[in-house]
Amino acid sequence: MKDFIRVMRALSDPNRVKIVKMLQHKRMCVCEIQAALKIAQPTVSKHLKALEDAGIVEFDKDGLWVNYHLTDGSNSPYTASLLGNLTHWLEDEPEVAEIIRKLPSIRREDICGK
């Protein structure tokens, strides 16, 4: 039951759900997520840690960049099921649709200047 609660708790915050929806479209670094959600960097990091602990996101390093992406859900049937369903859910939600619409223009090179 612990795994189920961890996944449900991770998805109980609107910003974490938005992060999942964004990561369905592309890998992102913290600065890109911060720019999209207009929240502080430490807050983004806390959200990503909760999603990582629940097995929803993982990251890889590419030089100086840390790229976050969704897991394949293979470690948890709860994660796999919810990620599969979230693919179809909330696309028409105005806040989510607006963020998704802006994603192509949110580029780490523009934000961080690196």
C-alpha angles and dihedrals in degrees: 000000000000092000092051093050092047092054094045092047091049090054095044093089120079094220092052090051089051090051090053091049091050092048089054086068103040147345110267140190124224093260091055092049090047091052093048096049097033093225132127121280094241089053091051090049092051091050091049091049091053091049091046093049089052091052094246100114135025133180142218131197124240107182106295093349126092108203120201122205139162119272121237089245093237093132095058133029088209093055092045093050096046094045089050092051095042088060087072100030129088098006089127094045103117096228093047094043091052093051092047090049090055096046097094090057094049104091127166091219090061094043101044099024093225 
